[in-house]
């Protein structure tokens, strides 16, 4: 009886296992639900052939329309410096003063020399008058008359020379004061009280004039394309949200220093109180290429790998979708507007400008819109 019950239990266990295997097999044969495809979003831009020109940008420095390096005409010891850097000064205002003692003594010496020359002239004129009277009365020879007249003329010349020496001494005395030639702002100063300076040493930089200029250095390959009056666009690092227009006023005819660059000066059309002399600036020039226009694309739209440089051309399929096709391109120069495409693209084609790095050839994408 016991063996019979064991056999029945074994049969029940086997049936349970078979049922479990059957359920598992049926479940394994069921088809899994389809996975939802997630499209990669991209932005695109329609390429166009640009005009027959090229934008080039160069770094430069701003300066006032008139900048003067001021120095003393005579040597001496600095006695007083009544101005400071950044101070606005009027025309004729004293910027620095030398100790005038030595030059005052020279004036006194010149005055004494003039007085001596004038006394000698009076004596010579009196002697000439006397000899001339004797000559008229036949009491003096012609030789004596000529000698007296020569002495009088020499004395007159000595007086004139003494007057010039006095004028020069007074002028040198006036040079002990360094005055502003025009109204402006003291941009820099190296003058120190009690300093013994030499004539011609630059002590002050005076910035004057409301017009601002920017000087840049252009390479020899482009200087021939620069024309006086050519329009430029100027930006300043200190004023990132402002753009200024200007025109070329000077184009260098010779290279500066050992570098093969030529100075070009542009004057801004509009000034701004925030622009200071010495500020860093960028000046953009537009040059004609002399060739058919080029296609220029954003630099981020061009990728590069072992096979070379490429872009993804977008084929729109409708309903906000498209297919990205990889296409090799040859690039030209990097300009202020973007990267030139020498070959590989046609006018009017659409290229992906955002999400390029993760795309694969033929991938379906979600088009979010054109690049802003």
C-alpha positions as CSV (number, residue, x, y, z in Angstrom):
1,X,0.0,0.0,0.0
2,X,2.8,2.3,0.9
3,X,4.6,1.7,-2.4
4,X,1.4,2.5,-4.4
5,X,1.1,5.9,-2.7
6,X,4.8,6.7,-3.5
7,X,4.2,5.8,-7.1
8,X,1.2,8.1,-7.3
9,X,3.2,11.0,-5.8
10,X,5.9,10.4,-8.3
11,X,3.4,10.6,-11.2
12,X,2.0,13.9,-9.8
13,X,5.4,15.4,-9.6
14,X,6.2,14.5,-13.2
15,X,2.9,15.9,-14.4
16,X,3.7,19.2,-12.6
17,X,7.1,19.4,-14.2
18,X,5.7,18.8,-17.7
19,X,3.1,21.5,-17.2
20,X,5.8,24.0,-16.1
21,X,8.0,23.1,-19.1
22,X,5.0,23.5,-21.5
23,X,4.1,26.9,-20.1
24,X,7.8,28.0,-20.4
25,X,8.0,26.8,-24.0
26,X,4.8,28.5,-25.0
27,X,5.9,31.7,-23.4
28,X,9.4,31.5,-25.1
29,X,7.8,31.2,-28.5
30,X,5.8,34.4,-28.1
31,X,7.2,37.4,-30.2
32,X,8.7,40.3,-28.1
33,X,7.1,43.7,-28.5
34,X,8.8,46.0,-31.0
35,X,11.4,48.5,-29.6
36,X,10.6,52.1,-30.2
37,X,13.1,53.8,-32.5
38,X,14.5,57.1,-31.1
39,X,15.7,59.5,-33.8
40,X,18.6,61.7,-33.2
41,X,17.7,65.4,-33.4
42,X,19.8,67.7,-35.7
43,X,19.8,71.2,-37.0
44,X,20.7,72.1,-40.6
45,X,21.6,75.0,-42.8
46,X,21.1,75.6,-46.4
47,X,24.4,76.5,-48.1
48,X,24.7,79.4,-50.5
49,X,27.5,80.6,-52.7
50,X,28.7,83.8,-51.1
51,X,29.5,87.1,-52.9
52,X,32.9,87.6,-54.5
53,X,34.6,88.7,-51.3
54,X,36.4,87.4,-48.3
55,X,36.3,88.7,-44.7
56,X,39.6,88.8,-42.9
57,X,40.1,90.0,-39.3
58,X,43.3,91.3,-37.7
59,X,44.2,92.3,-34.2
60,X,45.0,96.0,-33.5
61,X,45.3,98.7,-30.9
62,X,43.1,101.8,-30.5
63,X,44.6,105.2,-30.3
64,X,43.4,108.8,-30.2
65,X,43.2,110.7,-33.5
66,X,46.1,112.8,-32.4
67,X,48.8,111.5,-30.0
68,X,51.8,113.6,-29.1
69,X,55.0,112.5,-27.4
70,X,56.0,115.6,-25.4
71,X,59.5,116.3,-24.2
72,X,61.6,119.3,-23.0
73,X,63.8,121.1,-25.6
74,X,66.5,121.8,-23.0
75,X,68.1,119.6,-20.4
76,X,67.7,120.2,-16.7
77,X,66.3,119.0,-13.4
78,X,62.6,118.5,-13.1
79,X,61.3,120.9,-10.4
80,X,57.5,120.3,-10.6
81,X,55.0,118.0,-12.3
82,X,51.5,119.5,-11.6
83,X,49.5,116.9,-13.7
84,X,48.7,113.2,-13.4
85,X,47.9,110.4,-15.8
86,X,44.3,110.5,-17.0
87,X,44.0,114.3,-16.3
88,X,42.3,116.4,-19.0
89,X,44.4,119.5,-19.7
90,X,43.8,122.7,-21.7
91,X,45.9,124.1,-24.4
92,X,48.9,125.9,-23.0
93,X,48.6,124.3,-19.5
94,X,51.9,123.5,-17.8
95,X,52.7,119.8,-17.6
96,X,56.1,120.0,-16.0
97,X,58.7,122.6,-15.1
98,X,62.5,122.5,-14.9
99,X,64.7,124.4,-12.5
100,X,65.2,127.7,-14.3
101,X,68.2,129.0,-12.3
102,X,70.9,128.2,-15.0
103,X,68.8,129.7,-17.8
104,X,68.0,132.8,-15.8
105,X,71.7,133.4,-15.4
106,X,72.2,133.0,-19.1
107,X,69.6,135.7,-19.7
108,X,71.4,138.0,-17.3
109,X,74.7,137.3,-19.0
110,X,73.1,138.0,-22.4
111,X,71.7,141.3,-21.1
112,X,75.1,142.3,-19.9
113,X,76.7,141.4,-23.3
114,X,74.0,143.5,-25.0
115,X,74.7,146.5,-22.8
116,X,78.4,146.2,-23.6
117,X,77.8,145.9,-27.3
118,X,75.5,148.9,-27.3
119,X,78.1,151.0,-25.4
120,X,80.7,150.0,-28.0
121,X,78.4,150.9,-30.8
122,X,77.8,154.4,-29.3
123,X,81.5,154.9,-29.0
124,X,82.1,153.8,-32.5
125,X,79.3,156.0,-33.9
126,X,80.6,159.0,-32.0
127,X,84.1,158.4,-33.4
128,X,82.8,158.0,-36.9
129,X,80.9,161.3,-36.6
130,X,84.0,163.0,-35.4
131,X,86.3,161.6,-38.2
132,X,83.6,162.4,-40.8
133,X,83.6,166.1,-39.7
134,X,87.3,166.3,-39.9
135,X,87.3,164.7,-43.3
136,X,84.8,167.3,-44.6
137,X,87.2,170.0,-43.4
138,X,90.1,168.2,-45.0
139,X,91.6,167.5,-41.6
140,X,91.4,163.7,-41.9
141,X,92.3,161.3,-44.6
142,X,89.9,159.0,-46.5
143,X,91.6,156.0,-44.9
144,X,90.8,157.3,-41.4
145,X,87.1,157.9,-42.5
146,X,86.8,154.4,-43.9
147,X,88.3,152.9,-40.7
148,X,85.9,154.8,-38.5
149,X,82.9,153.8,-40.6
150,X,84.0,150.1,-40.5
151,X,84.3,150.3,-36.7
152,X,80.8,151.7,-36.4
153,X,79.3,149.0,-38.7
154,X,81.1,146.3,-36.7
155,X,79.8,147.7,-33.5
156,X,76.3,147.7,-34.9
157,X,76.7,144.0,-35.9
158,X,77.9,143.2,-32.4
159,X,74.8,144.7,-31.0
160,X,72.6,142.6,-33.3
161,X,74.5,139.5,-32.3
162,X,74.0,140.3,-28.6
163,X,70.3,140.8,-29.2
164,X,70.1,137.4,-30.8
165,X,71.9,135.8,-27.9
166,X,69.5,137.5,-25.5
167,X,66.6,136.3,-27.5
168,X,68.0,132.7,-27.5
169,X,68.6,132.8,-23.7
170,X,65.0,134.0,-23.1
171,X,63.7,131.3,-25.4
172,X,65.6,128.6,-23.6
173,X,64.3,130.0,-20.3
174,X,60.8,129.6,-21.6
175,X,61.5,126.0,-22.5
176,X,61.8,125.3,-18.8
177,X,58.1,125.0,-18.9
178,X,56.6,122.1,-20.9
179,X,53.1,123.1,-22.0
180,X,50.3,121.2,-23.7
181,X,50.2,122.1,-27.4
182,X,46.5,121.2,-27.6
183,X,43.7,120.3,-25.3
184,X,43.6,116.6,-24.4
185,X,44.2,113.8,-21.9
186,X,47.5,112.8,-20.3
187,X,47.7,109.2,-21.5
188,X,51.1,108.4,-19.9
189,X,53.8,110.1,-17.9
190,X,57.4,109.2,-16.9
191,X,58.4,112.6,-15.4
192,X,59.6,112.5,-11.8
193,X,60.5,115.5,-9.6
194,X,64.3,116.0,-9.1
195,X,65.1,113.8,-12.2
196,X,67.9,115.1,-14.3
197,X,66.6,114.7,-17.9
198,X,68.1,115.3,-21.3
199,X,66.5,117.3,-24.1
200,X,64.2,115.3,-26.3
201,X,63.4,112.6,-23.8
202,X,59.8,111.6,-24.0
203,X,58.0,112.4,-20.8
204,X,54.3,112.6,-21.6
205,X,51.9,111.1,-24.1
206,X,49.0,113.4,-24.8
207,X,45.9,112.0,-26.4
208,X,43.8,114.5,-28.2
209,X,41.0,114.6,-30.7
210,X,37.5,113.1,-30.4
211,X,38.1,110.7,-33.3
212,X,39.5,107.2,-32.5
213,X,41.9,105.3,-34.8
214,X,42.9,101.6,-34.8
215,X,46.2,100.5,-36.2
216,X,46.7,96.9,-37.5
217,X,49.5,95.1,-39.4
218,X,48.6,93.4,-42.6
219,X,50.7,90.8,-44.5
220,X,52.3,91.6,-47.8
221,X,49.8,89.4,-49.6
222,X,46.9,91.7,-48.7
223,X,48.3,95.2,-48.5
224,X,47.9,95.7,-52.2
225,X,44.2,95.2,-51.9
226,X,43.8,97.9,-49.2
227,X,42.5,101.2,-50.5
228,X,42.1,104.6,-48.7
229,X,38.5,105.0,-47.7
230,X,37.8,101.3,-47.6
231,X,35.1,100.4,-45.1
232,X,36.0,98.2,-42.1
233,X,34.2,96.9,-39.1
234,X,35.8,97.2,-35.6
235,X,35.1,95.4,-32.3
236,X,36.7,95.9,-28.9
237,X,37.3,93.2,-26.3
238,X,36.2,95.7,-23.6
239,X,32.9,96.4,-25.5
240,X,31.9,92.9,-26.6
241,X,28.3,94.0,-27.5
242,X,29.3,96.9,-29.7
243,X,30.3,97.0,-33.4
244,X,31.8,100.1,-35.0
245,X,32.2,101.1,-38.6
246,X,35.2,103.0,-39.9
247,X,37.3,103.7,-43.0
248,X,41.0,103.2,-43.9
249,X,42.9,106.5,-43.6
250,X,46.5,105.3,-43.9
251,X,48.0,102.3,-45.7
252,X,51.7,101.7,-45.2
253,X,54.0,101.8,-48.2
254,X,56.9,100.0,-46.4
255,X,57.2,97.0,-44.1
256,X,57.6,97.7,-40.4
257,X,60.8,96.5,-38.7
258,X,62.0,93.0,-39.7
259,X,58.5,91.6,-40.2
260,X,56.9,91.6,-43.6
261,X,53.8,93.4,-42.4
262,X,52.5,96.8,-43.3
263,X,50.7,99.3,-40.9
264,X,47.1,100.2,-41.8
265,X,45.2,102.8,-39.8
266,X,41.4,103.0,-39.8
267,X,39.4,105.8,-38.3
268,X,36.0,105.1,-36.6
269,X,32.9,106.8,-37.9
270,X,31.4,107.0,-34.4
271,X,33.2,107.5,-31.2
272,X,32.3,106.1,-27.7
273,X,33.4,107.3,-24.3
274,X,34.2,103.8,-23.4
275,X,37.0,103.5,-26.0
276,X,40.4,104.4,-24.5
277,X,43.7,104.7,-26.2
278,X,45.6,101.4,-26.1
279,X,42.5,99.1,-26.0
280,X,42.7,95.8,-27.9
281,X,40.6,95.7,-31.0
282,X,39.8,93.6,-34.0
283,X,39.4,95.1,-37.5
284,X,37.6,93.2,-40.2
285,X,38.4,93.8,-43.9
286,X,36.5,92.5,-46.8
287,X,38.7,91.6,-49.8
288,X,37.6,90.7,-53.3
289,X,38.9,87.2,-54.4
290,X,38.9,87.9,-58.1
291,X,37.2,84.5,-58.5
292,X,33.7,83.1,-58.4
293,X,32.1,83.1,-55.1
294,X,32.7,80.3,-52.6
295,X,30.5,78.3,-50.3
296,X,31.2,79.1,-46.7
297,X,29.8,76.8,-43.9
298,X,30.1,76.9,-40.1
299,X,33.3,75.3,-39.0
300,X,31.4,73.0,-36.6
301,X,29.6,71.4,-39.6
302,X,32.8,69.9,-41.0
303,X,34.1,66.7,-39.4
304,X,37.4,64.9,-40.0
305,X,38.5,61.3,-39.6
306,X,41.0,58.9,-41.2
307,X,39.2,59.2,-44.5
308,X,39.4,63.0,-44.6
309,X,37.0,65.8,-44.0
310,X,33.3,65.5,-44.5
311,X,29.9,66.9,-43.9
312,X,26.4,65.4,-43.6
313,X,24.0,66.4,-46.4
314,X,20.4,66.3,-45.2
315,X,17.7,64.8,-47.4
316,X,14.3,65.8,-46.0
317,X,11.7,63.0,-46.1
318,X,8.8,64.9,-44.6
319,X,7.0,65.0,-41.2
320,X,10.1,66.6,-39.5
321,X,12.4,63.8,-40.5
322,X,15.3,63.3,-42.8
323,X,18.3,61.2,-43.8
324,X,21.9,62.3,-43.2
325,X,24.3,61.3,-46.0
326,X,28.0,61.6,-45.4
327,X,29.9,63.4,-48.1
328,X,33.6,64.1,-48.4
329,X,34.6,67.7,-49.0
330,X,37.7,69.8,-49.7
331,X,38.1,72.9,-47.5
332,X,39.8,76.2,-48.2
333,X,40.6,79.0,-45.8
334,X,39.0,79.8,-42.4
335,X,37.5,83.3,-42.7
336,X,35.6,85.5,-40.3
337,X,32.3,84.0,-41.7
338,X,33.3,80.3,-41.5
339,X,35.1,77.6,-43.4
340,X,35.3,77.7,-47.2
341,X,34.3,74.6,-49.1
342,X,36.4,74.2,-52.2
343,X,34.5,71.2,-53.5
344,X,31.9,68.6,-52.5
345,X,28.9,70.9,-52.0
346,X,26.4,72.5,-54.3
347,X,24.5,75.7,-53.9
348,X,21.2,75.1,-52.1
349,X,22.0,71.8,-50.4
350,X,21.3,71.3,-46.7
351,X,24.0,70.3,-44.3
352,X,23.8,69.3,-40.7
353,X,25.2,71.9,-38.4
354,X,24.5,70.4,-34.9
355,X,25.0,66.8,-33.9
356,X,27.5,66.0,-36.6
357,X,30.0,64.1,-34.4
358,X,27.5,61.3,-33.5
359,X,25.9,60.7,-36.9
360,X,26.4,57.8,-39.2
361,X,26.0,57.6,-43.0
362,X,22.3,57.0,-44.0
363,X,21.0,57.5,-40.4
364,X,17.4,58.8,-40.1
365,X,17.2,61.9,-38.0
366,X,14.7,64.2,-36.5
367,X,14.9,67.7,-38.0
368,X,14.4,70.4,-35.4
369,X,14.9,73.4,-37.7
370,X,17.5,75.5,-39.4
371,X,20.5,76.8,-37.5
372,X,20.0,80.2,-36.0
